[in-house]
Amino acid sequence: MLPIACLRLLAPLLGLVFVATTSAHAETVKARYSVSLIGLHIGEASAEGRIESAHYKVDLNAHLTGVASWIAHVKMALVSSGMIRRGEVLPSAYATTSANSHMVRTLRMSLAAGDVKAVQISPPFEDTEGRVPVTAANKRNVLDPMSALIMAVPPGKSLVGPAACDRTLPIYDGVVRFDLAMSYRGTRNVAVKGYSGPVSVCAVRYRPISGHKIDSQS
């Protein structure tokens, strides 16, 4: 189950956010990331997001490097698409392909207005015992991990500031339902290729809801 677990680890570490605005023009954002854990470089990721006034599509490719790659040769490709309606992100399709030195696994999930309609995993996971059952209610009004990277700021609110952070993201990845509780910590000025100016700094806390091992900690 390592690839999916790595995905849950990578999502908050990437710090990847595509800000959804009400612009009528399509925008394409490309980014490359170096992923670190407790100060150690563990992977690389590249992402591309295309955001329009009413639709979006986000792709991400990631792989482990350095010492982490000695432990697990993991590569992942993810894609998500859906609609943006009145500032709300509504995913319609999510798919992942994850591979390690032992197997390749695909996961496909279809949604309607944030409600999960079907999940297909091939090959299926075998370690299903000892997990908190995922209920039908857990699959309603959710985001997939990639759609969660699109942060819609309410109309009239600044793109940089508390409105960019203060929220709880209900996420279902096809196996585990969890929340990412975000809170505003401040604003910093950055100067990187393609952008120079203020950014929001958010704190993120992972809260397992269902689908996880019963002895898992938040």
C-alpha positions as a printed NumPy array, in Angstrom:
array([[  0.   ,   0.   ,   0.   ],
       [  3.068,   2.204,  -0.077],
       [  2.251,   4.359,  -3.149],
       [ -1.09 ,   5.568,  -1.757],
       [  0.479,   6.22 ,   1.635],
       [  3.206,   8.26 ,  -0.044],
       [  0.56 ,  10.267,  -1.861],
       [ -1.045,  11.249,   1.445],
       [  2.394,  12.222,   2.693],
       [  3.277,  14.246,  -0.395],
       [  0.068,  16.25 ,  -0.604],
       [  0.616,  18.494,   2.434],
       [  4.395,  18.567,   1.959],
       [  4.242,  19.967,  -1.555],
       [  2.72 ,  23.214,  -0.463],
       [  1.148,  23.233,  -3.938],
       [ -1.797,  25.573,  -4.323],
       [ -3.597,  26.75 ,  -7.434],
       [ -5.703,  29.776,  -6.528],
       [ -9.067,  29.8  ,  -8.295],
       [-10.325,  33.223,  -9.34 ],
       [-13.396,  34.438, -11.17 ],
       [-11.439,  35.369, -14.3  ],
       [-13.069,  34.363, -17.576],
       [ -9.66 ,  33.603, -19.1  ],
       [ -8.073,  30.167, -18.895],
       [ -4.847,  30.069, -16.906],
       [ -2.166,  27.377, -17.005],
       [  0.191,  27.04 , -14.05 ],
       [  3.291,  24.842, -14.158],
       [  5.518,  24.087, -11.185],
       [  8.379,  21.836, -10.124],
       [  8.931,  20.91 ,  -6.496],
       [ 11.593,  19.448,  -4.288],
       [  9.982,  17.462,  -1.475],
       [ 11.606,  17.293,   1.965],
       [ 10.731,  15.485,   5.188],
       [ 12.339,  16.501,   8.52 ],
       [ 15.   ,  18.319,   6.523],
       [ 15.824,  15.418,   4.198],
       [ 15.277,  15.589,   0.448],
       [ 13.015,  12.652,  -0.437],
       [ 11.483,  13.367,  -3.82 ],
       [ 10.656,  15.508,  -6.828],
       [  7.266,  16.517,  -8.19 ],
       [  6.03 ,  18.434, -11.207],
       [  2.521,  19.781, -11.591],
       [  0.419,  21.507, -14.201],
       [ -2.975,  23.033, -13.596],
       [ -5.357,  24.532, -16.133],
       [ -8.043,  26.624, -14.492],
       [-10.93 ,  28.34 , -16.259],
       [-13.904,  30.206, -14.869],
       [-15.994,  27.024, -14.68 ],
       [-13.627,  24.061, -15.207],
       [-10.24 ,  22.82 , -14.095],
       [ -7.75 ,  20.026, -14.689],
       [ -4.682,  19.279, -12.581],
       [ -1.885,  16.792, -13.352],
       [  0.944,  15.787, -11.045],
       [  3.913,  13.439, -11.396],
       [  6.093,  12.538,  -8.43 ],
       [  8.923,  10.171,  -7.581],
       [ 11.167,   9.485,  -4.617],
       [ 14.881,  10.269,  -4.831],
       [ 17.999,   9.913,  -2.703],
       [ 17.874,   7.753,   0.415],
       [ 14.082,   7.413,   0.126],
       [ 14.471,   5.751,  -3.287],
       [ 16.719,   3.095,  -1.733],
       [ 13.861,   2.108,   0.56 ],
       [ 11.059,   2.275,  -2.007],
       [ 11.227,   2.884,  -5.753],
       [  7.946,   4.75 ,  -6.002],
       [  6.569,   6.769,  -8.903],
       [  3.115,   8.318,  -9.124],
       [  1.027,  10.032, -11.79 ],
       [ -2.237,  11.717, -10.848],
       [ -4.903,  13.65 , -12.706],
       [ -8.114,  15.315, -11.562],
       [-10.773,  17.346, -13.338],
       [-14.058,  18.993, -12.48 ],
       [-15.997,  22.233, -12.242],
       [-15.765,  25.437, -10.239],
       [-19.211,  26.749,  -9.366],
       [-19.799,  29.865,  -7.247],
       [-16.329,  29.521,  -5.782],
       [-16.8  ,  25.835,  -4.911],
       [-14.549,  23.126,  -6.339],
       [-16.612,  20.144,  -7.588],
       [-14.489,  17.2  ,  -8.804],
       [-15.853,  14.826, -11.441],
       [-12.946,  12.456, -12.142],
       [ -9.764,  11.396, -10.39 ],
       [ -7.197,   8.809, -11.456],
       [ -3.819,   7.651, -10.209],
       [ -1.158,   5.269, -11.419],
       [  1.378,   4.284,  -8.783],
       [  4.325,   1.97 ,  -9.225],
       [  7.025,   0.521,  -7.033],
       [  9.566,  -2.239,  -7.607],
       [  6.866,  -4.905,  -7.152],
       [  3.726,  -3.76 ,  -8.971],
       [  1.771,  -1.11 , -10.815],
       [ -1.61 ,  -0.113,  -9.387],
       [ -4.303,   2.085, -10.933],
       [ -7.159,   3.829,  -9.169],
       [-10.07 ,   5.543, -10.898],
       [-12.817,   7.445,  -9.132],
       [-15.863,   9.168, -10.601],
       [-17.783,  11.861,  -8.736],
       [-20.828,  14.066,  -9.229],
       [-20.841,  17.448,  -7.472],
       [-18.451,  16.126,  -4.838],
       [-20.274,  12.832,  -4.225],
       [-18.383,   9.626,  -5.037],
       [-20.204,   7.448,  -7.568],
       [-17.69 ,   4.679,  -8.274],
       [-14.152,   3.592,  -7.383],
       [-12.107,   1.033,  -9.319],
       [ -8.745,  -0.196,  -7.991],
       [ -6.603,  -2.687,  -9.915],
       [ -5.187,  -4.78 ,  -8.427],
       [ -7.322,  -4.347,  -5.28 ],
       [ -5.657,  -3.813,  -1.92 ],
       [ -5.315,  -6.872,   0.295],
       [ -4.728,  -5.204,   3.68 ],
       [ -8.379,  -4.33 ,   4.285],
       [ -8.72 ,  -5.903,   7.734],
       [ -8.44 ,  -3.707,  10.802],
       [ -9.539,  -0.558,   8.98 ],
       [-12.256,   1.886,   9.996],
       [-15.164,   1.26 ,   7.564],
       [-15.816,   3.968,   4.975],
       [-19.533,   4.783,   5.047],
       [-21.715,   6.2  ,   2.297],
       [-21.867,   9.474,   4.23 ],
       [-18.052,   9.626,   4.195],
       [-18.168,   9.708,   0.388],
       [-20.399,  12.768,   0.089],
       [-19.242,  16.365,  -0.312],
       [-15.591,  15.424,  -0.671],
       [-12.56 ,  16.434,  -2.683],
       [ -9.982,  14.149,  -4.221],
       [ -6.352,  14.897,  -3.224],
       [ -5.625,  16.839,  -6.424],
       [ -8.811,  18.915,  -6.384],
       [ -7.925,  19.879,  -2.821],
       [ -4.943,  21.772,  -4.241],
       [ -7.279,  24.301,  -5.869],
       [ -7.966,  26.9  ,  -3.21 ],
       [-11.015,  28.992,  -4.052],
       [-10.94 ,  32.333,  -2.222],
       [-14.396,  33.826,  -1.477],
       [-15.406,  36.835,  -3.616],
       [-14.184,  40.099,  -2.176],
       [-11.448,  38.436,  -0.119],
       [ -7.732,  38.959,  -0.651],
       [ -5.82 ,  36.154,  -2.389],
       [ -3.143,  36.527,   0.301],
       [ -4.255,  36.403,   3.918],
       [ -6.467,  34.369,   6.276],
       [ -9.093,  33.641,   3.571],
       [ -6.479,  31.674,   1.628],
       [ -5.879,  29.291,   4.537],
       [ -8.668,  29.073,   7.092],
       [-10.678,  26.014,   6.005],
       [-11.018,  22.264,   6.45 ],
       [-10.63 ,  20.15 ,   3.316],
       [-12.678,  16.886,   3.301],
       [-10.631,  14.486,   1.169],
       [-11.265,  10.95 ,  -0.088],
       [ -8.544,   9.262,  -2.135],
       [-10.526,   6.149,  -3.038],
       [ -9.319,   4.277,   0.045],
       [ -9.072,   6.633,   3.018],
       [-11.31 ,   9.531,   4.035],
       [ -9.447,  12.257,   5.923],
       [ -9.574,  15.972,   6.675],
       [ -6.82 ,  18.513,   6.21 ],
       [ -7.478,  21.257,   8.764],
       [ -5.757,  24.441,   7.593],
       [ -5.1  ,  27.62 ,   9.548],
       [ -3.449,  30.925,   8.712],
       [  0.007,  31.483,  10.178],
       [  1.168,  34.64 ,   8.433],
       [  2.42 ,  36.215,   5.221],
       [  5.882,  36.102,   3.698],
       [  7.497,  37.751,   0.705],
       [  9.144,  35.415,  -1.798],
       [ 11.117,  35.872,  -4.997],
       [ 11.114,  32.847,  -7.284],
       [ 11.057,  32.299, -11.015],
       [  7.731,  33.575, -12.326],
       [  6.607,  35.338,  -9.149],
       [  7.814,  37.904,  -6.657],
       [  5.588,  39.113,  -3.849],
       [  3.592,  38.062,  -0.787],
       [  2.374,  34.512,  -0.101],
       [  0.223,  33.04 ,   2.646],
       [  1.754,  30.621,   5.139],
       [ -0.708,  27.931,   6.249],
       [ -0.435,  25.258,   8.925],
       [ -1.969,  21.876,   8.023],
       [ -3.121,  19.072,  10.32 ],
       [ -4.053,  15.597,   9.058],
       [ -7.161,  14.066,  10.654],
       [ -8.107,  10.491,   9.656],
       [-11.857,   9.888,   9.381],
       [-12.264,   6.374,   7.93 ],
       [-10.498,   3.791,   5.803],
       [ -7.344,   4.02 ,   7.917],
       [ -5.939,   1.409,  10.276],
       [ -7.698,   1.574,  13.637],
       [ -4.404,   2.19 ,  15.468],
       [ -3.39 ,   5.083,  13.151],
       [ -2.672,   8.428,  14.795],
       [ -3.779,  11.859,  13.514]])
